[in-house]
Amino acid sequence: MINKLRNELLNKELSFLQLDNLMTNNNFYSCFENDIIEYIYSNNEIFYLKIDTEKQYKFDIKITVSDDDLTENFYLKVLNIEEY
């Protein structure tokens, strides 16, 4: 799974909502919870949990376009993906 994600997403620019939809459609638990957006902006990383394997995936990102508010309306570039 990690290789598939890397092939599809590394160095790609997409919106946070596109990433979140892609991940949930592939049986990952969405990270879209309370206060998660503030965490993403502060740490430049997003975590997902694969439901059937309980493996965790960390996405190192760079926010490329955002509004001044801390909302989910931002674009990002995926720099690295790690599996735990």
Secondary structure, DSSP 8 states (H G I E B T S, - for coil): -HHHHHHHHTT-EEEHHHHHHHHHHTTEE----TTHHHHHHHHSEEEEEETTT--EEEEEEEEEEE-SS-SS-EEEEEEEEEE-
